[in-house]
Amino acid sequence: MTTTVAGSVRQLGPGEQCFIPRGVVHHHTNLGSETATVLTVLTPASIGPAYFRELGALLQAGGPPDPGRVQEIMAKHGLVVA
């Protein structure tokens, strides 16, 4: 995974981790050819399970997700697309 936190880019491999402070702009990209699995821990739980259920349902629908719908779900749960 390529993870960018506050403009700083890091390559993360199996077993590696990164810390993202609350409110800091960040994103993750899988530029590899294999599927990546990521465990994200939010503490305190600033985003509830409903966010992940809604986003998961959108992603499971098949095909690329609609970016506008992703932004709607994020905004509904207090997240801002940068």
HTML snippet that shows the backbone in 3Dmol.js (N, CA, C, O; Angstrom):
<script src="https://3Dmol.org/build/3Dmol-min.js"></script>
<div id="view" style="width:600px;height:400px;position:relative"></div>
<script>
const pdb = `
ATOM      1  N   MET A   1       0.840  -1.183   0.000  1.00  0.00           N
ATOM      2  CA  MET A   1       0.000   0.000   0.000  1.00  0.00           C
ATOM      3  C   MET A   1       0.881   1.241   0.000  1.00  0.00           C
ATOM      4  O   MET A   1       1.932   1.286   0.640  1.00  0.00           O
ATOM      5  N   THR A   2       0.432   2.217  -0.717  1.00  0.00           N
ATOM      6  CA  THR A   2       1.041   3.534  -0.649  1.00  0.00           C
ATOM      7  C   THR A   2       0.118   4.392   0.202  1.00  0.00           C
ATOM      8  O   THR A   2      -1.059   4.550  -0.122  1.00  0.00           O
ATOM      9  N   THR A   3       0.639   4.940   1.275  1.00  0.00           N
ATOM     10  CA  THR A   3      -0.146   5.757   2.189  1.00  0.00           C
ATOM     11  C   THR A   3       0.446   7.150   2.239  1.00  0.00           C
ATOM     12  O   THR A   3       1.647   7.321   2.451  1.00  0.00           O
ATOM     13  N   THR A   4      -0.395   8.131   2.044  1.00  0.00           N
ATOM     14  CA  THR A   4       0.037   9.524   2.112  1.00  0.00           C
ATOM     15  C   THR A   4      -0.645  10.167   3.315  1.00  0.00           C
ATOM     16  O   THR A   4      -1.871  10.152   3.428  1.00  0.00           O
ATOM     17  N   VAL A   5       0.157  10.727   4.205  1.00  0.00           N
ATOM     18  CA  VAL A   5      -0.347  11.393   5.405  1.00  0.00           C
ATOM     19  C   VAL A   5       0.267  12.782   5.445  1.00  0.00           C
ATOM     20  O   VAL A   5       1.487  12.928   5.534  1.00  0.00           O
ATOM     21  N   ALA A   6      -0.579  13.801   5.379  1.00  0.00           N
ATOM     22  CA  ALA A   6      -0.118  15.200   5.400  1.00  0.00           C
ATOM     23  C   ALA A   6       0.958  15.448   4.351  1.00  0.00           C
ATOM     24  O   ALA A   6       1.930  16.160   4.605  1.00  0.00           O
ATOM     25  N   GLY A   7       0.780  14.860   3.171  1.00  0.00           N
ATOM     26  CA  GLY A   7       1.714  15.056   2.069  1.00  0.00           C
ATOM     27  C   GLY A   7       2.934  14.165   2.080  1.00  0.00           C
ATOM     28  O   GLY A   7       3.692  14.159   1.110  1.00  0.00           O
ATOM     29  N   SER A   8       3.148  13.416   3.137  1.00  0.00           N
ATOM     30  CA  SER A   8       4.290  12.508   3.239  1.00  0.00           C
ATOM     31  C   SER A   8       3.876  11.119   2.749  1.00  0.00           C
ATOM     32  O   SER A   8       2.929  10.528   3.269  1.00  0.00           O
ATOM     33  N   VAL A   9       4.586  10.604   1.749  1.00  0.00           N
ATOM     34  CA  VAL A   9       4.240   9.327   1.122  1.00  0.00           C
ATOM     35  C   VAL A   9       5.084   8.204   1.715  1.00  0.00           C
ATOM     36  O   VAL A   9       6.303   8.323   1.840  1.00  0.00           O
ATOM     37  N   ARG A  10       4.412   7.110   2.076  1.00  0.00           N
ATOM     38  CA  ARG A  10       5.100   5.922   2.618  1.00  0.00           C
ATOM     39  C   ARG A  10       4.599   4.679   1.908  1.00  0.00           C
ATOM     40  O   ARG A  10       3.414   4.555   1.598  1.00  0.00           O
ATOM     41  N   GLN A  11       5.514   3.767   1.659  1.00  0.00           N
ATOM     42  CA  GLN A  11       5.154   2.445   1.161  1.00  0.00           C
ATOM     43  C   GLN A  11       5.028   1.528   2.366  1.00  0.00           C
ATOM     44  O   GLN A  11       5.971   1.399   3.147  1.00  0.00           O
ATOM     45  N   LEU A  12       3.880   0.892   2.526  1.00  0.00           N
ATOM     46  CA  LEU A  12       3.663  -0.007   3.648  1.00  0.00           C
ATOM     47  C   LEU A  12       3.559  -1.439   3.141  1.00  0.00           C
ATOM     48  O   LEU A  12       2.783  -1.729   2.230  1.00  0.00           O
ATOM     49  N   GLY A  13       4.339  -2.324   3.731  1.00  0.00           N
ATOM     50  CA  GLY A  13       4.300  -3.734   3.385  1.00  0.00           C
ATOM     51  C   GLY A  13       3.602  -4.534   4.466  1.00  0.00           C
ATOM     52  O   GLY A  13       3.129  -3.968   5.452  1.00  0.00           O
ATOM     53  N   PRO A  14       3.532  -5.838   4.292  1.00  0.00           N
ATOM     54  CA  PRO A  14       2.882  -6.703   5.273  1.00  0.00           C
ATOM     55  C   PRO A  14       3.436  -6.479   6.681  1.00  0.00           C
ATOM     56  O   PRO A  14       4.651  -6.453   6.882  1.00  0.00           O
ATOM     57  N   GLY A  15       2.545  -6.321   7.641  1.00  0.00           N
ATOM     58  CA  GLY A  15       2.944  -6.152   9.034  1.00  0.00           C
ATOM     59  C   GLY A  15       3.340  -4.745   9.420  1.00  0.00           C
ATOM     60  O   GLY A  15       3.573  -4.479  10.600  1.00  0.00           O
ATOM     61  N   GLU A  16       3.424  -3.832   8.461  1.00  0.00           N
ATOM     62  CA  GLU A  16       3.809  -2.460   8.785  1.00  0.00           C
ATOM     63  C   GLU A  16       2.575  -1.646   9.164  1.00  0.00           C
ATOM     64  O   GLU A  16       1.443  -2.054   8.905  1.00  0.00           O
ATOM     65  N   GLN A  17       2.812  -0.497   9.779  1.00  0.00           N
ATOM     66  CA  GLN A  17       1.726   0.321  10.283  1.00  0.00           C
ATOM     67  C   GLN A  17       2.038   1.793  10.109  1.00  0.00           C
ATOM     68  O   GLN A  17       3.182   2.179   9.865  1.00  0.00           O
ATOM     69  N   CYS A  18       1.015   2.599  10.236  1.00  0.00           N
ATOM     70  CA  CYS A  18       1.204   4.047  10.253  1.00  0.00           C
ATOM     71  C   CYS A  18       0.147   4.656  11.167  1.00  0.00           C
ATOM     72  O   CYS A  18      -0.912   4.069  11.393  1.00  0.00           O
ATOM     73  N   PHE A  19       0.445   5.820  11.678  1.00  0.00           N
ATOM     74  CA  PHE A  19      -0.472   6.552  12.547  1.00  0.00           C
ATOM     75  C   PHE A  19      -0.955   7.778  11.798  1.00  0.00           C
ATOM     76  O   PHE A  19      -0.154   8.513  11.220  1.00  0.00           O
ATOM     77  N   ILE A  20      -2.262   8.000  11.805  1.00  0.00           N
ATOM     78  CA  ILE A  20      -2.835   9.169  11.156  1.00  0.00           C
ATOM     79  C   ILE A  20      -3.556   9.984  12.228  1.00  0.00           C
ATOM     80  O   ILE A  20      -4.607   9.565  12.715  1.00  0.00           O
ATOM     81  N   PRO A  21      -3.011  11.134  12.600  1.00  0.00           N
ATOM     82  CA  PRO A  21      -3.670  11.961  13.622  1.00  0.00           C
ATOM     83  C   PRO A  21      -5.045  12.435  13.145  1.00  0.00           C
ATOM     84  O   PRO A  21      -5.271  12.604  11.947  1.00  0.00           O
ATOM     85  N   ARG A  22      -5.943  12.642  14.076  1.00  0.00           N
ATOM     86  CA  ARG A  22      -7.295  13.111  13.768  1.00  0.00           C
ATOM     87  C   ARG A  22      -7.231  14.404  12.962  1.00  0.00           C
ATOM     88  O   ARG A  22      -6.487  15.325  13.302  1.00  0.00           O
ATOM     89  N   GLY A  23      -8.012  14.460  11.901  1.00  0.00           N
ATOM     90  CA  GLY A  23      -8.141  15.665  11.100  1.00  0.00           C
ATOM     91  C   GLY A  23      -7.064  15.869  10.050  1.00  0.00           C
ATOM     92  O   GLY A  23      -7.111  16.852   9.310  1.00  0.00           O
ATOM     93  N   VAL A  24      -6.092  14.966   9.966  1.00  0.00           N
ATOM     94  CA  VAL A  24      -5.004  15.119   8.994  1.00  0.00           C
ATOM     95  C   VAL A  24      -5.424  14.495   7.657  1.00  0.00           C
ATOM     96  O   VAL A  24      -5.945  13.381   7.616  1.00  0.00           O
ATOM     97  N   VAL A  25      -5.190  15.224   6.578  1.00  0.00           N
ATOM     98  CA  VAL A  25      -5.531  14.725   5.243  1.00  0.00           C
ATOM     99  C   VAL A  25      -4.669  13.507   4.936  1.00  0.00           C
ATOM    100  O   VAL A  25      -3.452  13.527   5.122  1.00  0.00           O
ATOM    101  N   HIS A  26      -5.327  12.437   4.457  1.00  0.00           N
ATOM    102  CA  HIS A  26      -4.610  11.205   4.146  1.00  0.00           C
ATOM    103  C   HIS A  26      -5.358  10.416   3.081  1.00  0.00           C
ATOM    104  O   HIS A  26      -6.550  10.626   2.853  1.00  0.00           O
ATOM    105  N   HIS A  27      -4.642   9.510   2.437  1.00  0.00           N
ATOM    106  CA  HIS A  27      -5.293   8.560   1.529  1.00  0.00           C
ATOM    107  C   HIS A  27      -4.390   7.350   1.328  1.00  0.00           C
ATOM    108  O   HIS A  27      -3.188   7.384   1.589  1.00  0.00           O
ATOM    109  N   HIS A  28      -5.018   6.285   0.856  1.00  0.00           N
ATOM    110  CA  HIS A  28      -4.316   5.021   0.651  1.00  0.00           C
ATOM    111  C   HIS A  28      -4.541   4.581  -0.799  1.00  0.00           C
ATOM    112  O   HIS A  28      -5.630   4.754  -1.346  1.00  0.00           O
ATOM    113  N   THR A  29      -3.520   4.023  -1.402  1.00  0.00           N
ATOM    114  CA  THR A  29      -3.608   3.550  -2.773  1.00  0.00           C
ATOM    115  C   THR A  29      -2.896   2.214  -2.884  1.00  0.00           C
ATOM    116  O   THR A  29      -1.796   2.042  -2.359  1.00  0.00           O
ATOM    117  N   ASN A  30      -3.523   1.276  -3.563  1.00  0.00           N
ATOM    118  CA  ASN A  30      -2.872  -0.004  -3.847  1.00  0.00           C
ATOM    119  C   ASN A  30      -2.403   0.036  -5.296  1.00  0.00           C
ATOM    120  O   ASN A  30      -3.196  -0.156  -6.218  1.00  0.00           O
ATOM    121  N   LEU A  31      -1.124   0.283  -5.489  1.00  0.00           N
ATOM    122  CA  LEU A  31      -0.562   0.362  -6.839  1.00  0.00           C
ATOM    123  C   LEU A  31      -0.024  -0.984  -7.307  1.00  0.00           C
ATOM    124  O   LEU A  31       0.456  -1.112  -8.433  1.00  0.00           O
ATOM    125  N   GLY A  32      -0.108  -1.991  -6.432  1.00  0.00           N
ATOM    126  CA  GLY A  32       0.386  -3.324  -6.774  1.00  0.00           C
ATOM    127  C   GLY A  32      -0.629  -4.112  -7.579  1.00  0.00           C
ATOM    128  O   GLY A  32      -1.744  -3.651  -7.821  1.00  0.00           O
ATOM    129  N   SER A  33      -0.233  -5.291  -7.984  1.00  0.00           N
ATOM    130  CA  SER A  33      -1.109  -6.144  -8.787  1.00  0.00           C
ATOM    131  C   SER A  33      -1.900  -7.133  -7.931  1.00  0.00           C
ATOM    132  O   SER A  33      -2.797  -7.809  -8.436  1.00  0.00           O
ATOM    133  N   GLU A  34      -1.572  -7.222  -6.637  1.00  0.00           N
ATOM    134  CA  GLU A  34      -2.267  -8.144  -5.748  1.00  0.00           C
ATOM    135  C   GLU A  34      -3.251  -7.381  -4.858  1.00  0.00           C
ATOM    136  O   GLU A  34      -3.084  -6.188  -4.603  1.00  0.00           O
ATOM    137  N   THR A  35      -4.278  -8.095  -4.393  1.00  0.00           N
ATOM    138  CA  THR A  35      -5.242  -7.504  -3.476  1.00  0.00           C
ATOM    139  C   THR A  35      -4.561  -7.204  -2.150  1.00  0.00           C
ATOM    140  O   THR A  35      -3.793  -8.017  -1.636  1.00  0.00           O
ATOM    141  N   ALA A  36      -4.846  -6.043  -1.608  1.00  0.00           N
ATOM    142  CA  ALA A  36      -4.292  -5.650  -0.309  1.00  0.00           C
ATOM    143  C   ALA A  36      -5.398  -5.705   0.739  1.00  0.00           C
ATOM    144  O   ALA A  36      -6.547  -5.363   0.462  1.00  0.00           O
ATOM    145  N   THR A  37      -5.044  -6.131   1.927  1.00  0.00           N
ATOM    146  CA  THR A  37      -5.968  -6.147   3.061  1.00  0.00           C
ATOM    147  C   THR A  37      -5.402  -5.219   4.125  1.00  0.00           C
ATOM    148  O   THR A  37      -4.223  -5.296   4.471  1.00  0.00           O
ATOM    149  N   VAL A  38      -6.260  -4.339   4.640  1.00  0.00           N
ATOM    150  CA  VAL A  38      -5.814  -3.336   5.604  1.00  0.00           C
ATOM    151  C   VAL A  38      -6.708  -3.404   6.835  1.00  0.00           C
ATOM    152  O   VAL A  38      -7.929  -3.513   6.720  1.00  0.00           O
ATOM    153  N   LEU A  39      -6.104  -3.340   7.994  1.00  0.00           N
ATOM    154  CA  LEU A  39      -6.838  -3.238   9.250  1.00  0.00           C
ATOM    155  C   LEU A  39      -6.711  -1.800   9.728  1.00  0.00           C
ATOM    156  O   LEU A  39      -5.605  -1.300   9.934  1.00  0.00           O
ATOM    157  N   THR A  40      -7.852  -1.138   9.904  1.00  0.00           N
ATOM    158  CA  THR A  40      -7.866   0.239  10.378  1.00  0.00           C
ATOM    159  C   THR A  40      -8.509   0.272  11.752  1.00  0.00           C
ATOM    160  O   THR A  40      -9.583  -0.292  11.960  1.00  0.00           O
ATOM    161  N   VAL A  41      -7.847   0.936  12.689  1.00  0.00           N
ATOM    162  CA  VAL A  41      -8.369   1.066  14.048  1.00  0.00           C
ATOM    163  C   VAL A  41      -8.603   2.547  14.308  1.00  0.00           C
ATOM    164  O   VAL A  41      -7.681   3.357  14.204  1.00  0.00           O
ATOM    165  N   LEU A  42      -9.838   2.896  14.645  1.00  0.00           N
ATOM    166  CA  LEU A  42     -10.181   4.274  14.976  1.00  0.00           C
ATOM    167  C   LEU A  42     -10.427   4.356  16.467  1.00  0.00           C
ATOM    168  O   LEU A  42     -11.276   3.647  17.007  1.00  0.00           O
ATOM    169  N   THR A  43      -9.683   5.221  17.128  1.00  0.00           N
ATOM    170  CA  THR A  43      -9.887   5.378  18.556  1.00  0.00           C
ATOM    171  C   THR A  43      -9.678   6.838  18.940  1.00  0.00           C
ATOM    172  O   THR A  43      -8.652   7.408  18.568  1.00  0.00           O
ATOM    173  N   PRO A  44     -10.580   7.460  19.654  1.00  0.00           N
ATOM    174  CA  PRO A  44     -11.881   6.887  19.991  1.00  0.00           C
ATOM    175  C   PRO A  44     -12.716   6.712  18.731  1.00  0.00           C
ATOM    176  O   PRO A  44     -12.397   7.281  17.687  1.00  0.00           O
ATOM    177  N   ALA A  45     -13.771   5.935  18.826  1.00  0.00           N
ATOM    178  CA  ALA A  45     -14.581   5.582  17.662  1.00  0.00           C
ATOM    179  C   ALA A  45     -15.335   6.804  17.137  1.00  0.00           C
ATOM    180  O   ALA A  45     -16.499   7.020  17.475  1.00  0.00           O
ATOM    181  N   SER A  46     -14.660   7.592  16.313  1.00  0.00           N
ATOM    182  CA  SER A  46     -15.263   8.820  15.803  1.00  0.00           C
ATOM    183  C   SER A  46     -16.216   8.547  14.649  1.00  0.00           C
ATOM    184  O   SER A  46     -17.062   9.385  14.338  1.00  0.00           O
ATOM    185  N   ILE A  47     -16.095   7.390  14.009  1.00  0.00           N
ATOM    186  CA  ILE A  47     -16.997   6.992  12.932  1.00  0.00           C
ATOM    187  C   ILE A  47     -17.643   5.688  13.387  1.00  0.00           C
ATOM    188  O   ILE A  47     -16.948   4.743  13.761  1.00  0.00           O
ATOM    189  N   GLY A  48     -18.945   5.641  13.355  1.00  0.00           N
ATOM    190  CA  GLY A  48     -19.649   4.452  13.819  1.00  0.00           C
ATOM    191  C   GLY A  48     -19.727   3.361  12.769  1.00  0.00           C
ATOM    192  O   GLY A  48     -19.340   3.574  11.620  1.00  0.00           O
ATOM    193  N   PRO A  49     -20.224   2.199  13.152  1.00  0.00           N
ATOM    194  CA  PRO A  49     -20.330   1.057  12.247  1.00  0.00           C
ATOM    195  C   PRO A  49     -21.209   1.332  11.026  1.00  0.00           C
ATOM    196  O   PRO A  49     -21.012   0.716   9.978  1.00  0.00           O
ATOM    197  N   ALA A  50     -22.169   2.241  11.143  1.00  0.00           N
ATOM    198  CA  ALA A  50     -23.062   2.531  10.016  1.00  0.00           C
ATOM    199  C   ALA A  50     -22.273   3.019   8.798  1.00  0.00           C
ATOM    200  O   ALA A  50     -22.605   2.676   7.663  1.00  0.00           O
ATOM    201  N   TYR A  51     -21.236   3.815   9.035  1.00  0.00           N
ATOM    202  CA  TYR A  51     -20.403   4.303   7.917  1.00  0.00           C
ATOM    203  C   TYR A  51     -19.815   3.132   7.139  1.00  0.00           C
ATOM    204  O   TYR A  51     -19.892   3.092   5.911  1.00  0.00           O
ATOM    205  N   PHE A  52     -19.234   2.187   7.853  1.00  0.00           N
ATOM    206  CA  PHE A  52     -18.585   1.060   7.196  1.00  0.00           C
ATOM    207  C   PHE A  52     -19.603   0.132   6.538  1.00  0.00           C
ATOM    208  O   PHE A  52     -19.316  -0.453   5.494  1.00  0.00           O
ATOM    209  N   ARG A  53     -20.785  -0.010   7.133  1.00  0.00           N
ATOM    210  CA  ARG A  53     -21.837  -0.823   6.500  1.00  0.00           C
ATOM    211  C   ARG A  53     -22.285  -0.186   5.190  1.00  0.00           C
ATOM    212  O   ARG A  53     -22.414  -0.870   4.175  1.00  0.00           O
ATOM    213  N   GLU A  54     -22.520   1.118   5.212  1.00  0.00           N
ATOM    214  CA  GLU A  54     -22.972   1.811   4.000  1.00  0.00           C
ATOM    215  C   GLU A  54     -21.917   1.784   2.902  1.00  0.00           C
ATOM    216  O   GLU A  54     -22.221   1.490   1.745  1.00  0.00           O
ATOM    217  N   LEU A  55     -20.680   2.091   3.269  1.00  0.00           N
ATOM    218  CA  LEU A  55     -19.612   2.087   2.278  1.00  0.00           C
ATOM    219  C   LEU A  55     -19.371   0.672   1.763  1.00  0.00           C
ATOM    220  O   LEU A  55     -19.159   0.474   0.566  1.00  0.00           O
ATOM    221  N   GLY A  56     -19.402  -0.311   2.660  1.00  0.00           N
ATOM    222  CA  GLY A  56     -19.215  -1.705   2.256  1.00  0.00           C
ATOM    223  C   GLY A  56     -20.282  -2.165   1.275  1.00  0.00           C
ATOM    224  O   GLY A  56     -19.977  -2.858   0.305  1.00  0.00           O
ATOM    225  N   ALA A  57     -21.538  -1.783   1.521  1.00  0.00           N
ATOM    226  CA  ALA A  57     -22.627  -2.152   0.611  1.00  0.00           C
ATOM    227  C   ALA A  57     -22.395  -1.542  -0.767  1.00  0.00           C
ATOM    228  O   ALA A  57     -22.642  -2.189  -1.785  1.00  0.00           O
ATOM    229  N   LEU A  58     -21.929  -0.317  -0.800  1.00  0.00           N
ATOM    230  CA  LEU A  58     -21.646   0.337  -2.075  1.00  0.00           C
ATOM    231  C   LEU A  58     -20.524  -0.384  -2.816  1.00  0.00           C
ATOM    232  O   LEU A  58     -20.608  -0.596  -4.025  1.00  0.00           O
ATOM    233  N   LEU A  59     -19.477  -0.758  -2.089  1.00  0.00           N
ATOM    234  CA  LEU A  59     -18.336  -1.420  -2.717  1.00  0.00           C
ATOM    235  C   LEU A  59     -18.673  -2.841  -3.167  1.00  0.00           C
ATOM    236  O   LEU A  59     -18.092  -3.333  -4.134  1.00  0.00           O
ATOM    237  N   GLN A  60     -19.600  -3.505  -2.478  1.00  0.00           N
ATOM    238  CA  GLN A  60     -19.981  -4.868  -2.837  1.00  0.00           C
ATOM    239  C   GLN A  60     -20.958  -4.913  -4.009  1.00  0.00           C
ATOM    240  O   GLN A  60     -21.251  -5.993  -4.522  1.00  0.00           O
ATOM    241  N   ALA A  61     -21.457  -3.779  -4.433  1.00  0.00           N
ATOM    242  CA  ALA A  61     -22.449  -3.733  -5.504  1.00  0.00           C
ATOM    243  C   ALA A  61     -21.864  -4.162  -6.850  1.00  0.00           C
ATOM    244  O   ALA A  61     -22.614  -4.445  -7.784  1.00  0.00           O
ATOM    245  N   GLY A  62     -20.556  -4.215  -6.959  1.00  0.00           N
ATOM    246  CA  GLY A  62     -19.917  -4.615  -8.214  1.00  0.00           C
ATOM    247  C   GLY A  62     -19.508  -3.411  -9.035  1.00  0.00           C
ATOM    248  O   GLY A  62     -20.193  -2.388  -9.052  1.00  0.00           O
ATOM    249  N   GLY A  63     -18.393  -3.545  -9.709  1.00  0.00           N
ATOM    250  CA  GLY A  63     -17.882  -2.456 -10.530  1.00  0.00           C
ATOM    251  C   GLY A  63     -17.291  -1.355  -9.678  1.00  0.00           C
ATOM    252  O   GLY A  63     -17.362  -1.398  -8.450  1.00  0.00           O
ATOM    253  N   PRO A  64     -16.714  -0.379 -10.329  1.00  0.00           N
ATOM    254  CA  PRO A  64     -16.135   0.746  -9.583  1.00  0.00           C
ATOM    255  C   PRO A  64     -17.234   1.521  -8.857  1.00  0.00           C
ATOM    256  O   PRO A  64     -18.307   1.730  -9.423  1.00  0.00           O
ATOM    257  N   PRO A  65     -16.994   1.950  -7.624  1.00  0.00           N
ATOM    258  CA  PRO A  65     -18.014   2.715  -6.911  1.00  0.00           C
ATOM    259  C   PRO A  65     -18.188   4.105  -7.503  1.00  0.00           C
ATOM    260  O   PRO A  65     -17.241   4.681  -8.039  1.00  0.00           O
ATOM    261  N   ASP A  66     -19.389   4.638  -7.407  1.00  0.00           N
ATOM    262  CA  ASP A  66     -19.680   5.986  -7.870  1.00  0.00           C
ATOM    263  C   ASP A  66     -19.031   6.980  -6.909  1.00  0.00           C
ATOM    264  O   ASP A  66     -19.412   7.028  -5.740  1.00  0.00           O
ATOM    265  N   PRO A  67     -18.057   7.778  -7.368  1.00  0.00           N
ATOM    266  CA  PRO A  67     -17.368   8.716  -6.479  1.00  0.00           C
ATOM    267  C   PRO A  67     -18.320   9.685  -5.774  1.00  0.00           C
ATOM    268  O   PRO A  67     -18.098  10.039  -4.616  1.00  0.00           O
ATOM    269  N   GLY A  68     -19.368  10.112  -6.460  1.00  0.00           N
ATOM    270  CA  GLY A  68     -20.324  11.021  -5.838  1.00  0.00           C
ATOM    271  C   GLY A  68     -21.049  10.366  -4.675  1.00  0.00           C
ATOM    272  O   GLY A  68     -21.291  11.004  -3.651  1.00  0.00           O
ATOM    273  N   ARG A  69     -21.395   9.095  -4.828  1.00  0.00           N
ATOM    274  CA  ARG A  69     -22.078   8.370  -3.747  1.00  0.00           C
ATOM    275  C   ARG A  69     -21.130   8.155  -2.574  1.00  0.00           C
ATOM    276  O   ARG A  69     -21.544   8.248  -1.418  1.00  0.00           O
ATOM    277  N   VAL A  70     -19.848   7.866  -2.862  1.00  0.00           N
ATOM    278  CA  VAL A  70     -18.853   7.715  -1.797  1.00  0.00           C
ATOM    279  C   VAL A  70     -18.764   9.011  -1.005  1.00  0.00           C
ATOM    280  O   VAL A  70     -18.750   8.991   0.225  1.00  0.00           O
ATOM    281  N   GLN A  71     -18.704  10.126  -1.701  1.00  0.00           N
ATOM    282  CA  GLN A  71     -18.624  11.427  -1.022  1.00  0.00           C
ATOM    283  C   GLN A  71     -19.871  11.693  -0.182  1.00  0.00           C
ATOM    284  O   GLN A  71     -19.772  12.251   0.911  1.00  0.00           O
ATOM    285  N   GLU A  72     -21.043  11.299  -0.682  1.00  0.00           N
ATOM    286  CA  GLU A  72     -22.282  11.478   0.083  1.00  0.00           C
ATOM    287  C   GLU A  72     -22.223  10.700   1.390  1.00  0.00           C
ATOM    288  O   GLU A  72     -22.572  11.224   2.448  1.00  0.00           O
ATOM    289  N   ILE A  73     -21.782   9.454   1.314  1.00  0.00           N
ATOM    290  CA  ILE A  73     -21.691   8.617   2.515  1.00  0.00           C
ATOM    291  C   ILE A  73     -20.683   9.214   3.487  1.00  0.00           C
ATOM    292  O   ILE A  73     -20.943   9.291   4.688  1.00  0.00           O
ATOM    293  N   MET A  74     -19.531   9.636   2.970  1.00  0.00           N
ATOM    294  CA  MET A  74     -18.511  10.226   3.829  1.00  0.00           C
ATOM    295  C   MET A  74     -19.042  11.485   4.523  1.00  0.00           C
ATOM    296  O   MET A  74     -18.870  11.649   5.730  1.00  0.00           O
ATOM    297  N   ALA A  75     -19.687  12.370   3.760  1.00  0.00           N
ATOM    298  CA  ALA A  75     -20.211  13.616   4.322  1.00  0.00           C
ATOM    299  C   ALA A  75     -21.270  13.340   5.385  1.00  0.00           C
ATOM    300  O   ALA A  75     -21.331  14.029   6.403  1.00  0.00           O
ATOM    301  N   LYS A  76     -22.095  12.336   5.145  1.00  0.00           N
ATOM    302  CA  LYS A  76     -23.151  11.980   6.103  1.00  0.00           C
ATOM    303  C   LYS A  76     -22.554  11.619   7.467  1.00  0.00           C
ATOM    304  O   LYS A  76     -23.195  11.803   8.502  1.00  0.00           O
ATOM    305  N   HIS A  77     -21.314  11.101   7.454  1.00  0.00           N
ATOM    306  CA  HIS A  77     -20.671  10.652   8.688  1.00  0.00           C
ATOM    307  C   HIS A  77     -19.555  11.598   9.147  1.00  0.00           C
ATOM    308  O   HIS A  77     -18.697  11.223   9.947  1.00  0.00           O
ATOM    309  N   GLY A  78     -19.582  12.831   8.625  1.00  0.00           N
ATOM    310  CA  GLY A  78     -18.659  13.854   9.101  1.00  0.00           C
ATOM    311  C   GLY A  78     -17.270  13.832   8.503  1.00  0.00           C
ATOM    312  O   GLY A  78     -16.357  14.465   9.032  1.00  0.00           O
ATOM    313  N   LEU A  79     -17.097  13.106   7.400  1.00  0.00           N
ATOM    314  CA  LEU A  79     -15.787  13.062   6.747  1.00  0.00           C
ATOM    315  C   LEU A  79     -15.785  14.013   5.547  1.00  0.00           C
ATOM    316  O   LEU A  79     -16.820  14.232   4.917  1.00  0.00           O
ATOM    317  N   VAL A  80     -14.626  14.568   5.242  1.00  0.00           N
ATOM    318  CA  VAL A  80     -14.487  15.533   4.154  1.00  0.00           C
ATOM    319  C   VAL A  80     -13.525  14.986   3.126  1.00  0.00           C
ATOM    320  O   VAL A  80     -12.404  14.599   3.458  1.00  0.00           O
ATOM    321  N   VAL A  81     -13.956  14.951   1.880  1.00  0.00           N
ATOM    322  CA  VAL A  81     -13.071  14.537   0.794  1.00  0.00           C
ATOM    323  C   VAL A  81     -12.167  15.705   0.450  1.00  0.00           C
ATOM    324  O   VAL A  81     -12.645  16.799   0.150  1.00  0.00           O
ATOM    325  N   ALA A  82     -10.861  15.476   0.493  1.00  0.00           N
ATOM    326  CA  ALA A  82      -9.910  16.552   0.187  1.00  0.00           C
ATOM    327  C   ALA A  82      -9.398  16.415  -1.238  1.00  0.00           C
ATOM    328  O   ALA A  82      -8.588  17.228  -1.684  1.00  0.00           O
TER     329      ALA A  82
END
`;
const viewer = $3Dmol.createViewer("view");
viewer.addModel(pdb, "pdb");
viewer.setStyle({}, {cartoon: {color: "spectrum"}});
viewer.zoomTo();
viewer.render();
</script>
